[in-house]
Amino acid sequence: MRQPAQARSESALRLSGTVGANKVMEAELLRLVKRSPFEVRVPRPTRQGSAALRYAFEPAIAWVAACYHRSASRIGWEIASSPAVRLEPLVADWVPLLTADERLPRGRSVDFSVHVRDVDDFEAGLLQVRGAVKSALEEAFRQRGGTGSVEAEKPELEFNVRRVGREGERRTLLSLDIGGGSRHYRGQRVAQGAAPLRETLAAQLIQLARWMPHAEPLVDPMAGSGTIAIEAAMLARGFAVRQPRDLPRLSAFEKLPEEAPPLYPDTRPAILASDIDETCVAWMIGNLRAAGLTGRAAESSIVVRSIDVAELTPSALAEILPDGPHDRGLFAFNPPYGERMQTRDQVLPLYRDLGRALKRFDGWRAAVIVANEEFADAFNARPSMAKPTIASGLRAQFLVFDLGRQTGRPARRS
């Protein structure tokens, strides 16, 4: 006979991302830890759906994830969970667990925030759940000899609440955010258009395409504000998303480095960020400056141009990126979807023009994130990989094409 579910303390490292992000997040963490200064082995994670990974908590691995991981949306340290779906039992479950948890500050005042999502099967609204969790934390801090108060702007601690688990085994989970909040806020985009791509999605696109920055140039022919190009440069050199000073002050991190330098400082990628709209060039330059990718000291490898993709040829690209290899490479871009700024009749000819122009680059690949099911047909190519995701609240796909070498094989889906 199955025992009734109980509230319990938790201790897993949790990486959360967009729908279908698990494989990319797992592969990225393995690669980062191998390159880090720590001699630790990454354990096999437990998957929760297609958008969350749970690892046995190890401070060095958590530090690497919090500082460097680019495809995760949030990174947390699980604190407590409860099967409760009503407010009073939830508070009753969590107050004693939180009071006894030595990961939380003792004997002082603490500013904190509470973020709640994915609680549709809870028997209360989102704001009510947030209020109940706030009360539980305030009472726990009081019983630990201090005080707790909500601070929305720059809290010392951020907590995330969500419902997790399979049907029939759902639990309400409380996690301490150790990744500096929402990871798509990089602090490097100071100018943008009406529908910017999230940086976490750009990082996924580049990694799904298996770009090799030491051997392949990368071109975004409709770069907009430069998100994909900037993410590519950051990934290539292993730049940190957050510095240790941006993370919560936890005893688990006390003996770990106080700086997070680039993990691949010697990599010099060849990247072209281009857009036919010259306004976008100004945006890109501003964002490159904010990201620290301008000037001689930064040794930036991103070239910014305003070029009509129809005029982009292998010989023209060789002049723009003279130091990069040219027999293979990657086009990575996020075309308009025909949903907000343009209509279907406007984007389909654009997709066709892109397909014709990029097929000049035999041996190259094209990686696209697009929320338009007609893209592949208009692009006139069959993808070698197709993976569903969500972009700007729309059902979208990551697509990868082998240019100039269409074999007719079906797309690899994951």
N, C-alpha and C positions, 0 to 999 in steps of 0.2 A: 504494500500500500504506500503510495507516494505521500511524503510528509508535506504539510502545508508550507508554502513559501514564507521565508522570514526576511526581515531587513538584515543587511550585513554591511560591514566595512568593505571597501574595494581598494585596490592598489595598482591597477593596470595602467600602463601608458596607452593613451587613446589617440589615434590619428583619424580625423574625420575629413571627408572630402565630398565632392559632387558625386552624383550617380555614376557608378561604373569606374570610380577612381582607384579601387583597391590595388590592382596589379601594378599600376604606375607608382602609387605611394609606397608599396612594399619594395619594389625594385630600387626606388630612389633612396630609401633609408639604408638598404644594404650597401649601396655604392658609397654613400656619404660616410657611414661608419668605417668602412674599409679604408677610406682616405683620411680619416680623423686621426688625432694623436693617441687615441685610446686603443689598447689591445683587448677588445671585448668582442664577444660573439653575439650576433643578433639572433634572438630566439625566433622560432616560427610563430607568426601571429595567429590569433583567432579572428575570423572574419565575422562581422555582423552586417549581413546584407552585402551590397556592393559598394558601400560608401564609408565603411569604418573598419579599422584594424585595431586589435587589442594585443599589447605585448606585456609580458612580465616586466615590471618596472626595474630598470637599471639606470642609475643617475647619469652615467656617461652617455648612454644611448638617448636618454630623454634630452640631455643638453644638446647633443648633435641635432636631434630632430627640431628642437625649439629654435636653435640658431640658424640652421641651414635648409631645412626641408621646404621646398618651393611648391609642391603640388597639393599639399594638405590645406584644407580651409581652416581647421582649428586643431590644436594639439593640447591635450589635457591629461591630468593625472586624476584617475577616478578616485572618488572619496567614499561615497556611500550609495547604496541602492535599496529600494523598497518595492514590494509588490503592490503597495497601496495605490488606489486610484481616487481616493477622497482626501480632502485637505487635512482633517484632524488626525487620521491615522498616519499620514505622511509626516507631519510634524512630530507626532509621538514617537515614530520610528527613528527619526533622524537626530533629534536633540541629544539623546544619550550617546549615540555614535559619534557625533561631532564634538561633543564635550570631551570625550576620551581620546580624540584623534590628535596625536602630537605633531602632526604636520601643520596644524593651525597655530597661530600665535597665541601666547599665554600672557596674561597680566598686563595688557596694554590696549590702547584703542586701535581699531582697524577700520579703514575705509574699504568697502567692497561693492561690487555690482553683481547682479543676477540676470542672466540671459536665459530665456525659456523658449524652446521650439519643439515641434513634433510631439505635442501632447494631446492629440486629437481624441484619443481614447481615455483621457483622464476625465473624471466627472466634475470638472470645473473649468472655467476659462483660463486663458493664458495669463492674464493679469492677476487672477486669484491665485494661481499656482505660484507666480512670482512672489506675491505677498506672503504666502505661507512659507516658502523657502527662506525669504528674508527674515521672517519671525524666528524660524528655527535657528538660523545662523546667529542672529542677535542674542537669542537665549543661550546658545552654546558659548559664545564669546563672553557673556556675562558670567556663566558658571565657570569659565576658565580664568576668572579674575580680571577681565577687561571689559571693553565695550566694542560694539560693532555698529557702524552706521553706513547707509547707502550713499555712494558717491558715483555719479554718472560719468563725470569727465575723465579723471585720472585716478581710478581706485588702485589701492595697493594690491588687492586680490580680485580676480574675476572668476565667477562661478557659472557653469553652464548646466542647465537642466534639460533632460529630454527623456522620452520613453524609448526603450531599447528592447531587443529580444524578439524571438519568434512568437507567433500567435499562440496564446495559451500560456506563455511563459514571460510575458511582458513585465518589465520593471521600470520604475522611475529612477533615473541615474543622476547623481550629482558629481560633477567633475570640477577640479580646480584648473583653470586655464593657465598653462605654462608657456604658451607660444606667442604671447603678446597680442591676444585678441584675434580678430578676423585676419587671416594671413594675406588676403588679397589687398589689404591696406599696406602697401610697401613704403609709402612716403616718397615715391619716385615719380608720380604722375601729377604734375601741376597744371597741365593743360590737356583737354580731351574733347572729343566730339560728343554727339548725342547718344551714341550707343557703344561705349567702350567695352572691350573684352576684359574680363577679369584676369588678373595676372596668374592666378592659380590654374585657370584653363589654358592660358598660353604655355605655362610650364608643362602641363600634361600633353599638349599638342606636340611640342618639341620632343619630349621623351618618347611618346608613342611612335613618332617618325624615326626614332633611333638615329638621330643626328650625331655625326662624329665631328666635332668642331676642329680637331687637329688635321682632318683630311678632307673636309667638305665645306664650301661656302654656304651661307644661308641667305636667302633673299625673300623679303616680304614686299611684293609688288604693289600692295595697297595698305601701307603701314599705318595710316591714320595718325594716332598719337605715339606710335612706336612701341606699343606694349610687347609684341612678339619679339622684335629685335632686341629690346632691352632685356627681356627674360632670357633670350638665347645667350647674350653676352654674360649675364649673371650666372647662368647654368654652366657655361663653358669654363669659367674661371672659378666656380665654386664660391661665389660671393654669399655672405650671410644675409638672411632676411631680417634677422634681429641680432643685436649684440647682447652679450650677457647682462649688461646694465639695463636692457629693456625687459628682462624677465623678472618674475616675482622673486623676492629674496627668500629662498628656501634653504634649510639646512642641508638638503640633499645636494645642492649645487655649491656649497661653501668651498670645497677643495678643488673645484674645477676651474679652468682658465677664465680670466677676466676679459679676454679679447677673443674674437672669432675671426681670424684672418682668412683670406681666400684659400680654398683647399687646392686649387689648381692654378697657382699664380703665373706659371710659365706658359699657359695656353694662350695663343693669340688667334682667335677666330676671325674669319673674314665674313663680314655681315653687311648687306646692303638693305637699307630701309628706304623705300621709295613710295611716293604717292603723287598722282597726277594733280592733286589739289595743293597749290603752293602754301595755303594756310596751314596745312598739316606739317609742312617742313618746319615752320616756326614752332609748332607744338612739339615736334620731335626734338628739336634742339633744346628747348626748355626742359623737357623731360630727361634728356640725356644729361644735362647739367645737374638736375636734381638727383639723378641716380649716381653721380660721380663718375660719369663715363665720357667726360670731355677734358681737354687739356693734355699736355704732354705727360704729366705725372700719372694720369689714369691709363695711358697707353691704350686708348679706346680703339677697337677694331671695327666700329660701326661707321659706315659711310652713308650720309643722308643725301638723297637726290629727289628731284621732281621729274619723273619720267613716265611717259605713257607706256604701259606694259606692251602695247602693240609694237613699239619701237625697240623693245629690249631683245637683243640677240646675243648669242654666245660671244661674238667678237666684241660687242659693246660692253658686255659684262666684264670681259677680260681686261678692258681698258680701265674700268671703274675699280675693279679689285685685282690689280696686277700681280699681287703676291700670293693669291689663293689658287688652289687647284681648280681645274675647269672641266675635267672629263666627267665629273659627277658632282652633285650638290643637292640642296634641298630648298624648294620654295615652300614657305609656311605663311599662310594668310587666313584672314577672317573676312570673307566677302559680305556685302550687304545681303540680307535675307529676303527683302521684299515685304517686310512686315510693318516697319515704322517709317523709314525715310524714303524708301522707293517702293514702286509697285512691282508686281510679278512681271508685267510687260517690260519693265525697265531692266530687271536683273537678269532675265534669261539671255538676252543678247550679250550682256556683260560676261556671263558664264561661258558662252560660246566663244567670245573673243579671247578670253583667258585660255581656254582649251587649245585654240589654234596657236596662240603665241607661245605657250609653254612647251608644246610638243617639239619646238625647235631644239630643246635641250635634251638630246638623247642621253640616256643613262642617269638622268636626274630623277628626283621624286618630288611630288607635291603633297603637302600635308595641309588639310583644310578643316576648319570647324565651321559648320554651316547649319542653319535651321531652315532648310528648304529641300524637300525630298526630290525636287527636279534638278538639283545641282549636277549630279553625275551624268544624267542624260544630256543636259545642255553642254557640259564640259566635254562630252563625247569621249568618255573613258570609263573603264570599269575599275573600281577601287580594289587594291590588294588587301586593304584592311578597312573595316567599318565598325565603329564602336559608338553606341548611343550615349548621350549625355544631356545635360540641361544648360542652356546658354540664354541669359537675359530672360529667364522664366519660360523659355520655349523649348520644346523637344528638339534636340539637335543631334548631330553626328560628328565624330572625328572621322575623317576619310584620308587615306593615303593612296596615292596613285604612282605607278611606275611610268614615267614619261617617255614617249617614243618607243616603248617596248610593250605594247598592250598584247597580252597573251590570251585574253579571253577567260582567264581563270576566275572563279568566283571570289568575292571578297572574304578575307579572313575576319571573322567576328569574334569579339571577346567581351 
